[in-house]
Structure formats: structure tokens, C-alpha cells
Amino acid sequence: MSQQQSADWVRLAQSPSRTERIEAFFGGHGYEPHRHDTYVIGQTIAGVQSFHYRGGLQHSLPGGTMVLHPDEIHDGEAGTEAGFHYRMVYIEPALIQKILGGRPLPFIPDGLSADPRLRRAAQPLLKAVTDTFEPLEEEDALYDLAQTLAVVGGQRSRRQAFDYLAAERAREYIHACFMQDMTLDTLSQVSGRDRWSLSRDFRTLYGTSPWRYVMMRRLDFCRQRMRAGERLVDIAADAGFADQSHMTRPVYQPLWSLSGPLAAGDPRLARFRLHNRSSVTAARRTMLTAFITRRQPMYQLVNLAHKFSLFSEQWQPKVVAEMNDYQFKVVRIAGDFIWHSHPETDETLMVVEGVLRVDFRDGHVLLKAGEMIVVPARGGT
């Protein structure tokens, strides 16, 4: 094997681009089962790259091309003791759709193709991650790849009665409003397409469900903010998650697989070394700890006016800060507040704007803007 290595490594392209690219070597186990909402297109440079895909075990060799469809679960490991060296590019289905003009996404059933046309079309996008793209160069390469995929690949769905323009309106709305609560009815109104037809169209044209597409846009937003060193609790609130715990599990899940461009721009990943499967977990956890704690400030101001501006409707509590076992939430309320109790903790209510009537078993109080009340544990409001 020409690329014999003593340790595993992963490198990510650092230059701005419309796609994400990685190059890696693994001597044994590569990554756990996971999926993307993008096309994953790659070529094995040396060795045998084995992966489970759509119920079968596939083996990628030099000379072939891997084409993994959006939302398909896959893993990766070395097929021989020599390990494997490969390059991957992650391409949003919307980029392919803009070129194909609304045809169903091309589909390679087994995730592998030996067609030389596809290999030639993919190679310009799979050059070394240290090489950069000029914008026109990348756009031409994407055009050639999309057209070749349409010729070489079949279509997963043969249904013809779909509305590309309606699905694209829904997709653009998701990009503009992913931080808000969203329903299929909302997307139906925005797109002008009935909700179940829209849901089917979206899957056909973009390879994933509207809800998963929303979640991935939120996670992309969170990763960008985390790389800037912002506090996790603020990121979760701004991204539309109910609290930090709802964000961290889906955000960090792709990191365990080491399968995609989660930490693009983070120099730690370029130095990442994995020696065997037992050390993989420890190494990934070490990297995750550094990633979470990097530049996390011990204090930060909370702008309540900004937090309230993120609310699309009433009654959506958002955690804006945490201290020890306490959470600080903001909420916009119109109408009645549901009776509740809190036997284990005190509760402080402070009015930022408007008037709040708080009823107790033995009376009530009226709170105006700038006023607050502390309700002790076991109290009820």
C-alpha cells in the first residue's frame, strides 16, 4: 500500500467553498453508523474501504466512486489490515436540484459505481484538501457532476406528480425561519402545496424530510456559534431548542462518528490521531471536551429584548442562563397561566413588560413591569 501510515488521521479543507471536503486514513475502525442530509461522494485512494449501506456490506476500491444518498445510514472501516485512504465531498441536495431543475435526486442503489464517467466527473471535487477552488471552477465541477449523476444514477422515486417550485419555496422558508417553531401546515401555506404532497415532494427532491432538514439547519447554526466560543445555553435558546440538553445530543452525535465537517476550521481535528478502536472513544471524548470548553466565558450579559425578539408565538419558555441547578427562562404569556407547583425549588417571577396576575391558594398579586416576586418551594402559582 503506497500510503502506509502509523496512525489514523483526518484533514478538512479550510478554504471557503460551497461544499465540504475531507481526506482521511484509518487503519481499522473508521466511524460508527450515522447519516447526513447531504450527498456524500468519495473515492478510495488506497486500500479497501468497507461500509454497511442499505442492508449490505460494500467494499470501495481505488478506481470506483462512492455515492451515498442523503439520509442513508452508513459506517466505515478498513477492509484489510493495511487500512484505507480516501477523500469525500459533502454536497447539499439543493445544489444538485438547482442544476437538474426539479428532477428527482439521482440514486446509486448500492452506494458504489464503477462507471468511468462518474469517476471523471467526481475527481475535480475530490482533489487534495490543501488545494483551493476558484468559485467558477467549483460551479463548473458541480454542474458536470450533477449531469453525470443524472445519466449514471437511477431515480429512487418514479412518481412524476411533484412540484419543485413549491418544495423550493418551503426550503427557502426553512432557511429563513429555522429558529422558529414550524409545522407542516405552515410550510404548506408558504409553498402553496397541500402538506402531504409537499412532504413527499420534499423527500423526493432533497433526500430528507422537512423536519430533519430544519434540525440540520439548526445544528449548522449551533456549530458556527460554538466555533466562535459562545455559551451553549445562549446558542440553544437562539437556535430554537427548548433548552441546552435538547441541543447537545444532536449537535455532538456526528462528532462521535468523525464522519463529516463538524469542526471545520478547528485545528485540533487536523492533528487528531486514532490508533485502535479502544482508543477511538477516549480520543474523541478528549477532543469533544476541548471543543466544548474552548473559549467558553465564565460570564456573559443576557439581552432580554433580543431574547424576546426570537419568540414567534406566546408561551415558549427559553432558557437564557444557568447557574448551578437553576435555570433562568424568559417567556411571553397572553391569557391564563396554568396552575403548577415546584416542591423542590424556589421560583422567581419578574415582569419585563406588561402586567402579570399571579394567583395563589390564599390570594393573588399583580406584577407590573420592573416588579418581581419570589415563590418559595412547595408554593403554587
DRENSE-908383 format. One record per residue (C-alpha): x, y, z; residue number from 1; residue in three letters. Coordinates in steps of 0.2 Angstrom, whole numbers, plus 2048, in hexadecimal, padded with zeros to 3 digits. Layout:
N
+-----+-----+-----+-----+-----+
:  c1 :  c2 :  c3 :   k :   r :
+-----+-----+-----+-----+-----+
:   X :   Y :   Z : NUM : ALA :
...
+-----+-----+-----+-----+-----+
END
This chain:
381
+-----+-----+-----+-----+-----+
:  c1 :  c2 :  c3 :   k :   r :
+-----+-----+-----+-----+-----+
: 800 : 800 : 800 :   1 : MET :
: 808 : 811 : 7FA :   2 : SER :
: 800 : 81B : 809 :   3 : GLN :
: 806 : 810 : 817 :   4 : GLN :
: 803 : 819 : 827 :   5 : GLN :
: 807 : 817 : 83A :   6 : SER :
: 7F8 : 820 : 840 :   7 : ALA :
: 7E7 : 825 : 83B :   8 : ASP :
: 7E3 : 837 : 835 :   9 : TRP :
: 7D6 : 842 : 82E :  10 : VAL :
: 7D9 : 853 : 825 :  11 : ARG :
: 7CB : 85F : 820 :  12 : LEU :
: 7CC : 86C : 812 :  13 : ALA :
: 7CE : 87D : 81A :  14 : GLN :
: 7CA : 889 : 80B :  15 : SER :
: 7B8 : 890 : 809 :  16 : PRO :
: 7AE : 886 : 7FD :  17 : SER :
: 79C : 880 : 7F9 :  18 : ARG :
: 7A1 : 86F : 7FE :  19 : THR :
: 7AA : 866 : 80C :  20 : GLU :
: 7B9 : 85B : 809 :  21 : ARG :
: 7C3 : 84F : 814 :  22 : ILE :
: 7D1 : 843 : 811 :  23 : GLU :
: 7D5 : 835 : 81D :  24 : ALA :
: 7DF : 825 : 821 :  25 : PHE :
: 7D8 : 818 : 82D :  26 : PHE :
: 7E2 : 808 : 831 :  27 : GLY :
: 7D3 : 7FF : 839 :  28 : GLY :
: 7C2 : 805 : 83F :  29 : HIS :
: 7BE : 816 : 837 :  30 : GLY :
: 7AD : 81C : 83D :  31 : TYR :
: 79C : 816 : 845 :  32 : GLU :
: 78C : 816 : 83B :  33 : PRO :
: 785 : 827 : 837 :  34 : HIS :
: 77D : 831 : 829 :  35 : ARG :
: 77E : 842 : 821 :  36 : HIS :
: 771 : 84D : 818 :  37 : ASP :
: 77D : 84F : 80A :  38 : THR :
: 784 : 844 : 7FC :  39 : TYR :
: 794 : 83C : 802 :  40 : VAL :
: 79F : 839 : 7F2 :  41 : ILE :
: 7B0 : 832 : 7F4 :  42 : GLY :
: 7BE : 827 : 7ED :  43 : GLN :
: 7CA : 81B : 7F5 :  44 : THR :
: 7DC : 820 : 7F2 :  45 : ILE :
: 7E4 : 810 : 7F9 :  46 : ALA :
: 7DF : 801 : 802 :  47 : GLY :
: 7CD : 7F9 : 804 :  48 : VAL :
: 7C0 : 804 : 80C :  49 : GLN :
: 7B1 : 7F9 : 813 :  50 : SER :
: 7A1 : 800 : 818 :  51 : PHE :
: 78F : 7FA : 81C :  52 : HIS :
: 782 : 803 : 811 :  53 : TYR :
: 770 : 7FF : 80E :  54 : ARG :
: 771 : 7EE : 816 :  55 : GLY :
: 781 : 7E8 : 80D :  56 : GLY :
: 793 : 7E8 : 810 :  57 : LEU :
: 79C : 7F2 : 802 :  58 : GLN :
: 7AF : 7F3 : 7FE :  59 : HIS :
: 7B6 : 803 : 7F5 :  60 : SER :
: 7C6 : 800 : 7EC :  61 : LEU :
: 7D1 : 80D : 7E2 :  62 : PRO :
: 7C9 : 810 : 7D1 :  63 : GLY :
: 7B7 : 811 : 7D7 :  64 : GLY :
: 7AC : 81F : 7DE :  65 : THR :
: 7A1 : 81F : 7EE :  66 : MET :
: 791 : 828 : 7ED :  67 : VAL :
: 787 : 827 : 7FD :  68 : LEU :
: 776 : 82E : 7FC :  69 : HIS :
: 770 : 83B : 808 :  70 : PRO :
: 768 : 834 : 818 :  71 : ASP :
: 76F : 822 : 815 :  72 : GLU :
: 778 : 81B : 825 :  73 : ILE :
: 78A : 815 : 822 :  74 : HIS :
: 79A : 811 : 82B :  75 : ASP :
: 7AC : 80E : 826 :  76 : GLY :
: 7BB : 803 : 82A :  77 : GLU :
: 7CA : 7FB : 822 :  78 : ALA :
: 7C7 : 7EC : 818 :  79 : GLY :
: 7D9 : 7E6 : 81A :  80 : THR :
: 7E7 : 7E8 : 827 :  81 : GLU :
: 7EF : 7F5 : 81C :  82 : ALA :
: 7E2 : 802 : 81F :  83 : GLY :
: 7DA : 80E : 813 :  84 : PHE :
: 7DD : 81F : 80C :  85 : HIS :
: 7CE : 829 : 805 :  86 : TYR :
: 7C7 : 83A : 800 :  87 : ARG :
: 7B5 : 840 : 802 :  88 : MET :
: 7AB : 84F : 7FD :  89 : VAL :
: 79A : 853 : 805 :  90 : TYR :
: 78E : 85C : 7F9 :  91 : ILE :
: 77D : 863 : 7FE :  92 : GLU :
: 76F : 85B : 7F4 :  93 : PRO :
: 768 : 86D : 7F0 :  94 : ALA :
: 778 : 870 : 7E6 :  95 : LEU :
: 775 : 861 : 7DB :  96 : ILE :
: 762 : 866 : 7DA :  97 : GLN :
: 766 : 877 : 7D3 :  98 : LYS :
: 770 : 86F : 7C5 :  99 : ILE :
: 764 : 861 : 7C1 : 100 : LEU :
: 755 : 86D : 7C2 : 101 : GLY :
: 749 : 863 : 7CD : 102 : GLY :
: 74C : 851 : 7C8 : 103 : ARG :
: 74D : 844 : 7D5 : 104 : PRO :
: 75E : 842 : 7DD : 105 : LEU :
: 769 : 835 : 7D4 : 106 : PRO :
: 76B : 825 : 7DE : 107 : PHE :
: 779 : 818 : 7DE : 108 : ILE :
: 771 : 809 : 7E6 : 109 : PRO :
: 780 : 801 : 7EE : 110 : ASP :
: 78A : 811 : 7F1 : 111 : GLY :
: 798 : 80C : 7E5 : 112 : LEU :
: 79B : 80F : 7D3 : 113 : SER :
: 7A8 : 808 : 7C7 : 114 : ALA :
: 7A3 : 814 : 7B9 : 115 : ASP :
: 7B2 : 81D : 7B2 : 116 : PRO :
: 7A7 : 82C : 7AE : 117 : ARG :
: 7A2 : 82F : 7C0 : 118 : LEU :
: 7B4 : 82C : 7C6 : 119 : ARG :
: 7BA : 83A : 7BA : 120 : ARG :
: 7AC : 846 : 7BF : 121 : ALA :
: 7AF : 843 : 7D2 : 122 : ALA :
: 7C2 : 845 : 7D1 : 123 : GLN :
: 7C2 : 859 : 7CF : 124 : PRO :
: 7B9 : 85A : 7E0 : 125 : LEU :
: 7C4 : 84D : 7E8 : 126 : LEU :
: 7D5 : 855 : 7E6 : 127 : LYS :
: 7E0 : 856 : 7F6 : 128 : ALA :
: 7D8 : 860 : 804 : 129 : VAL :
: 7E7 : 86C : 804 : 130 : THR :
: 7E2 : 872 : 7F2 : 131 : ASP :
: 7D6 : 880 : 7F0 : 132 : THR :
: 7C7 : 883 : 7E4 : 133 : PHE :
: 7C4 : 892 : 7DA : 134 : GLU :
: 7B1 : 896 : 7DB : 135 : PRO :
: 7AE : 892 : 7C8 : 136 : LEU :
: 7B9 : 883 : 7C9 : 137 : GLU :
: 7AF : 87B : 7D6 : 138 : GLU :
: 79E : 880 : 7CE : 139 : GLU :
: 7A4 : 878 : 7BE : 140 : ASP :
: 7A9 : 868 : 7C7 : 141 : ALA :
: 798 : 868 : 7D0 : 142 : LEU :
: 78F : 86A : 7BF : 143 : TYR :
: 799 : 85B : 7B7 : 144 : ASP :
: 796 : 850 : 7C6 : 145 : LEU :
: 783 : 853 : 7C7 : 146 : ALA :
: 781 : 850 : 7B5 : 147 : GLN :
: 78B : 840 : 7B6 : 148 : THR :
: 782 : 83A : 7C5 : 149 : LEU :
: 772 : 83C : 7BC : 150 : ALA :
: 778 : 832 : 7AD : 151 : VAL :
: 781 : 824 : 7B8 : 152 : VAL :
: 775 : 823 : 7C7 : 153 : GLY :
: 763 : 81D : 7C7 : 154 : GLY :
: 755 : 826 : 7D0 : 155 : GLN :
: 750 : 820 : 7E1 : 156 : ARG :
: 73E : 826 : 7DE : 157 : SER :
: 735 : 824 : 7CD : 158 : ARG :
: 726 : 82F : 7D3 : 159 : ARG :
: 725 : 83D : 7C6 : 160 : GLN :
: 717 : 848 : 7CE : 161 : ALA :
: 722 : 853 : 7D9 : 162 : PHE :
: 724 : 866 : 7DA : 163 : ASP :
: 736 : 86C : 7DB : 164 : TYR :
: 732 : 87F : 7DD : 165 : LEU :
: 727 : 87B : 7EC : 166 : ALA :
: 734 : 870 : 7F4 : 167 : ALA :
: 742 : 87E : 7F1 : 168 : GLU :
: 737 : 88B : 7F8 : 169 : ARG :
: 735 : 880 : 808 : 170 : ALA :
: 748 : 87D : 808 : 171 : ARG :
: 74C : 890 : 807 : 172 : GLU :
: 73F : 893 : 815 : 173 : TYR :
: 748 : 886 : 820 : 174 : ILE :
: 758 : 88F : 81D : 175 : HIS :
: 751 : 8A0 : 822 : 176 : ALA :
: 747 : 89A : 831 : 177 : CYS :
: 74F : 88A : 838 : 178 : PHE :
: 750 : 892 : 849 : 179 : MET :
: 73D : 893 : 84B : 180 : GLN :
: 731 : 885 : 84F : 181 : ASP :
: 72B : 87E : 83E : 182 : MET :
: 71D : 873 : 839 : 183 : THR :
: 719 : 86A : 828 : 184 : LEU :
: 70A : 875 : 827 : 185 : ASP :
: 715 : 884 : 828 : 186 : THR :
: 720 : 87D : 81A : 187 : LEU :
: 710 : 879 : 810 : 188 : SER :
: 70A : 88B : 811 : 189 : GLN :
: 71B : 892 : 80C : 190 : VAL :
: 71D : 886 : 7FD : 191 : SER :
: 70B : 886 : 7F7 : 192 : GLY :
: 70B : 873 : 7F7 : 193 : ARG :
: 701 : 867 : 802 : 194 : ASP :
: 70B : 861 : 811 : 195 : ARG :
: 70C : 84E : 80C : 196 : TRP :
: 711 : 851 : 7FA : 197 : SER :
: 71E : 85E : 800 : 198 : LEU :
: 725 : 851 : 80C : 199 : SER :
: 727 : 844 : 7FE : 200 : ARG :
: 72E : 851 : 7F2 : 201 : ASP :
: 73A : 857 : 7FF : 202 : PHE :
: 741 : 846 : 802 : 203 : ARG :
: 742 : 842 : 7EF : 204 : THR :
: 74B : 852 : 7EA : 205 : LEU :
: 756 : 855 : 7FA : 206 : TYR :
: 759 : 843 : 800 : 207 : GLY :
: 752 : 846 : 812 : 208 : THR :
: 743 : 84B : 81B : 209 : SER :
: 73E : 85E : 81F : 210 : PRO :
: 740 : 85B : 832 : 211 : TRP :
: 752 : 853 : 830 : 212 : ARG :
: 756 : 861 : 824 : 213 : TYR :
: 751 : 86E : 831 : 214 : VAL :
: 75B : 865 : 83F : 215 : MET :
: 76B : 865 : 834 : 216 : MET :
: 76A : 877 : 831 : 217 : ARG :
: 768 : 87A : 843 : 218 : ARG :
: 777 : 86F : 847 : 219 : LEU :
: 781 : 878 : 839 : 220 : ASP :
: 77D : 889 : 842 : 221 : PHE :
: 782 : 882 : 853 : 222 : CYS :
: 793 : 87B : 84C : 223 : ARG :
: 797 : 88C : 845 : 224 : GLN :
: 793 : 895 : 856 : 225 : ARG :
: 79D : 888 : 860 : 226 : MET :
: 7AC : 88A : 855 : 227 : ARG :
: 7AB : 89D : 859 : 228 : ALA :
: 7AC : 898 : 86C : 229 : GLY :
: 79A : 89D : 871 : 230 : GLU :
: 792 : 895 : 880 : 231 : ARG :
: 788 : 885 : 87C : 232 : LEU :
: 778 : 88B : 886 : 233 : VAL :
: 778 : 89B : 87B : 234 : ASP :
: 77A : 891 : 86B : 235 : ILE :
: 76C : 885 : 870 : 236 : ALA :
: 760 : 893 : 873 : 237 : ALA :
: 764 : 89D : 863 : 238 : ASP :
: 763 : 88D : 858 : 239 : ALA :
: 751 : 889 : 85E : 240 : GLY :
: 755 : 87A : 86A : 241 : PHE :
: 74B : 879 : 87A : 242 : ALA :
: 75B : 878 : 884 : 243 : ASP :
: 76D : 874 : 883 : 244 : GLN :
: 76B : 861 : 885 : 245 : SER :
: 75F : 860 : 876 : 246 : HIS :
: 76D : 868 : 86C : 247 : MET :
: 77D : 85F : 872 : 248 : THR :
: 778 : 84D : 86D : 249 : ARG :
: 774 : 850 : 85B : 250 : PRO :
: 782 : 85D : 859 : 251 : VAL :
: 790 : 851 : 85F : 252 : TYR :
: 78A : 841 : 858 : 253 : GLN :
: 792 : 843 : 848 : 254 : PRO :
: 7A3 : 847 : 851 : 255 : LEU :
: 7A3 : 835 : 858 : 256 : TRP :
: 7A3 : 82E : 847 : 257 : SER :
: 7B1 : 83A : 841 : 258 : LEU :
: 7A8 : 839 : 830 : 259 : SER :
: 7A5 : 84B : 82A : 260 : GLY :
: 7AA : 85D : 82B : 261 : PRO :
: 7A4 : 861 : 83D : 262 : LEU :
: 7B3 : 869 : 843 : 263 : ALA :
: 7B9 : 871 : 832 : 264 : ALA :
: 7C5 : 87E : 837 : 265 : GLY :
: 7CA : 877 : 847 : 266 : ASP :
: 7DD : 873 : 846 : 267 : PRO :
: 7DB : 865 : 853 : 268 : ARG :
: 7D3 : 85A : 846 : 269 : LEU :
: 7E2 : 85B : 83A : 270 : ALA :
: 7ED : 854 : 848 : 271 : ARG :
: 7E0 : 846 : 84E : 272 : PHE :
: 7E8 : 835 : 84F : 273 : ARG :
: 7DF : 825 : 852 : 274 : LEU :
: 7E8 : 815 : 854 : 275 : HIS :
: 7DB : 807 : 858 : 276 : ASN :
: 7C9 : 806 : 85C : 277 : ARG :
: 7CC : 806 : 86F : 278 : SER :
: 7D5 : 816 : 86D : 279 : SER :
: 7C9 : 81E : 861 : 280 : VAL :
: 7BC : 821 : 86F : 281 : THR :
: 7C8 : 829 : 87B : 282 : ALA :
: 7D0 : 834 : 86D : 283 : ALA :
: 7BF : 83A : 867 : 284 : ARG :
: 7B9 : 83E : 879 : 285 : ARG :
: 7CA : 848 : 87C : 286 : THR :
: 7C7 : 852 : 86C : 287 : MET :
: 7B4 : 855 : 870 : 288 : LEU :
: 7B9 : 85B : 881 : 289 : THR :
: 7C5 : 867 : 87A : 290 : ALA :
: 7B9 : 86C : 86D : 291 : PHE :
: 7AB : 870 : 879 : 292 : ILE :
: 7B6 : 879 : 886 : 293 : THR :
: 7C0 : 883 : 879 : 294 : ARG :
: 7BE : 896 : 87C : 295 : ARG :
: 7AE : 893 : 887 : 296 : GLN :
: 7AD : 8A3 : 891 : 297 : PRO :
: 7A9 : 8A2 : 8A4 : 298 : MET :
: 79D : 8B1 : 8A2 : 299 : TYR :
: 793 : 8B9 : 895 : 300 : GLN :
: 785 : 8C6 : 894 : 301 : LEU :
: 773 : 8C0 : 88F : 302 : VAL :
: 76A : 8CD : 884 : 303 : ASN :
: 757 : 8CA : 888 : 304 : LEU :
: 751 : 8D4 : 87A : 305 : ALA :
: 75B : 8CA : 86E : 306 : HIS :
: 755 : 8BA : 876 : 307 : LYS :
: 743 : 8BF : 874 : 308 : PHE :
: 745 : 8C4 : 862 : 309 : SER :
: 748 : 8B1 : 85F : 310 : LEU :
: 737 : 8AC : 864 : 311 : PHE :
: 72B : 8A8 : 856 : 312 : SER :
: 71C : 8A5 : 861 : 313 : GLU :
: 717 : 8A6 : 873 : 314 : GLN :
: 71B : 899 : 881 : 315 : TRP :
: 72C : 893 : 87B : 316 : GLN :
: 737 : 893 : 88A : 317 : PRO :
: 74A : 894 : 885 : 318 : LYS :
: 758 : 891 : 890 : 319 : VAL :
: 764 : 8A1 : 890 : 320 : VAL :
: 770 : 89D : 89E : 321 : ALA :
: 774 : 88F : 8AA : 322 : GLU :
: 77C : 88F : 8BB : 323 : MET :
: 780 : 880 : 8C5 : 324 : ASN :
: 76F : 877 : 8C5 : 325 : ASP :
: 765 : 886 : 8C0 : 326 : TYR :
: 75F : 88B : 8AF : 327 : GLN :
: 75A : 89D : 8AA : 328 : PHE :
: 74C : 89D : 89D : 329 : LYS :
: 742 : 8AA : 894 : 330 : VAL :
: 731 : 8A8 : 88D : 331 : VAL :
: 723 : 8B2 : 885 : 332 : ARG :
: 712 : 8AF : 88C : 333 : ILE :
: 701 : 8B4 : 886 : 334 : ALA :
: 6F2 : 8AE : 890 : 335 : GLY :
: 6F1 : 8A1 : 89E : 336 : ASP :
: 701 : 89A : 8A6 : 337 : PHE :
: 6FE : 887 : 8AA : 338 : ILE :
: 6FE : 883 : 8BD : 339 : TRP :
: 70E : 87A : 8C2 : 340 : HIS :
: 719 : 876 : 8D1 : 341 : SER :
: 72C : 875 : 8D4 : 342 : HIS :
: 72F : 86B : 8E4 : 343 : PRO :
: 742 : 86A : 8E2 : 344 : GLU :
: 747 : 87B : 8DD : 345 : THR :
: 743 : 88E : 8DF : 346 : ASP :
: 73C : 897 : 8D0 : 347 : GLU :
: 73E : 8AA : 8CD : 348 : THR :
: 732 : 8B3 : 8C1 : 349 : LEU :
: 738 : 8C4 : 8BA : 350 : MET :
: 72D : 8CE : 8AD : 351 : VAL :
: 737 : 8D6 : 89F : 352 : VAL :
: 728 : 8DD : 896 : 353 : GLU :
: 715 : 8DD : 899 : 354 : GLY :
: 70C : 8D8 : 8A9 : 355 : VAL :
: 70B : 8C6 : 8B0 : 356 : LEU :
: 6FE : 8C0 : 8BD : 357 : ARG :
: 705 : 8B2 : 8C8 : 358 : VAL :
: 6F7 : 8A8 : 8D1 : 359 : ASP :
: 6FB : 89E : 8E1 : 360 : PHE :
: 6F0 : 893 : 8EB : 361 : ARG :
: 6ED : 8A1 : 8F8 : 362 : ASP :
: 6ED : 8B1 : 8EC : 363 : GLY :
: 6F6 : 8B9 : 8DE : 364 : HIS :
: 703 : 8C6 : 8D9 : 365 : VAL :
: 704 : 8D2 : 8CA : 366 : LEU :
: 716 : 8D4 : 8C3 : 367 : LEU :
: 719 : 8E3 : 8B8 : 368 : LYS :
: 729 : 8E6 : 8AD : 369 : ALA :
: 738 : 8E6 : 8B7 : 370 : GLY :
: 730 : 8DD : 8C6 : 371 : GLU :
: 734 : 8CB : 8CC : 372 : MET :
: 72F : 8BE : 8D9 : 373 : ILE :
: 737 : 8AF : 8E0 : 374 : VAL :
: 72C : 8A0 : 8E2 : 375 : VAL :
: 734 : 894 : 8EF : 376 : PRO :
: 735 : 881 : 8EC : 377 : ALA :
: 725 : 878 : 8EE : 378 : ARG :
: 71C : 887 : 8E9 : 379 : GLY :
: 70F : 887 : 8DB : 380 : GLY :
: 70B : 894 : 8CD : 381 : THR :
+-----+-----+-----+-----+-----+
END
